[in-house]
Amino acid sequence: MNRFEGPGGSKEARIRYLDGDFQVTSPGAFVRCAVTGESIPLDELKYWSVARQEPYVSATASLRREIEVHPELRKRG
């Protein structure tokens, strides 16, 4: 994983999300959670969707998005 300091230190990064890793395409220090809008420092980024190319601040936020996209998941029990 990549962390950039210096010129991009306080701006939002652009990321390409891959399986198990990500690639910084535009330097920055953080990304924004697609669900909550919270800033996520790149060195703390753990959750994302490769299919939707979205980062999430937590597993809970990731699940919330998954249920939004696939409402039929609520019916499973």
C-alpha positions in Angstrom: 0.0 0.0 0.0 1.1 3.5 -0.6 1.2 6.5 1.6 2.3 9.9 0.3 3.7 12.7 2.4 4.8 16.1 1.2 2.9 17.9 -1.7 -0.2 15.7 -1.4 -0.1 15.5 2.4 -3.4 17.2 3.1 -5.5 16.5 0.0 -7.7 13.7 -1.0 -6.1 10.9 -3.0 -7.5 9.1 -6.0 -7.3 5.4 -5.7 -7.8 2.4 -7.9 -9.1 -0.4 -5.7 -7.8 -3.9 -6.5 -8.3 -7.3 -4.9 -6.4 -7.2 -1.6 -4.6 -3.9 -2.4 -5.0 -0.5 -3.9 -3.1 1.7 -6.3 -2.7 5.5 -5.7 -3.4 7.2 -9.0 -3.3 10.8 -7.7 -1.3 11.5 -4.5 -3.0 12.5 -1.3 -3.2 11.6 2.4 -6.8 10.3 2.6 -10.0 9.1 0.8 -13.6 9.7 1.8 -15.9 6.9 2.9 -18.6 6.4 0.2 -21.2 5.8 2.9 -20.4 8.3 5.7 -18.2 10.8 4.0 -15.6 10.5 6.8 -11.9 10.9 5.9 -9.9 7.7 5.9 -6.1 8.1 6.1 -4.5 5.8 3.5 -2.5 3.9 6.1 -5.8 3.0 7.8 -7.8 2.0 4.7 -8.9 -1.6 5.1 -12.4 -1.8 3.4 -13.4 -1.1 -0.2 -15.4 -2.5 -3.1 -13.4 -3.5 -6.2 -16.7 -3.7 -8.2 -17.9 -0.2 -7.1 -14.5 1.3 -6.7 -15.6 2.8 -3.3 -13.7 3.0 0.1 -15.4 2.4 3.4 -14.4 3.6 6.9 -15.5 0.3 8.5 -16.9 -3.2 7.9 -20.3 -1.8 9.1 -20.2 0.9 6.4 -19.3 -1.7 3.8 -22.2 -3.9 4.9 -24.6 -0.9 4.8 -23.6 -0.2 1.2 -23.9 -3.8 0.2 -27.5 -3.9 1.6 -28.3 -0.7 -0.2 -27.2 -2.1 -3.5 -28.7 -5.6 -2.8 -31.8 -5.1 -0.6 -32.7 -8.8 -1.0 -29.9 -9.5 1.5 -32.1 -8.2 4.3 -34.4 -11.1 3.8 -31.8 -13.7 4.5 -32.0 -15.3 7.9 
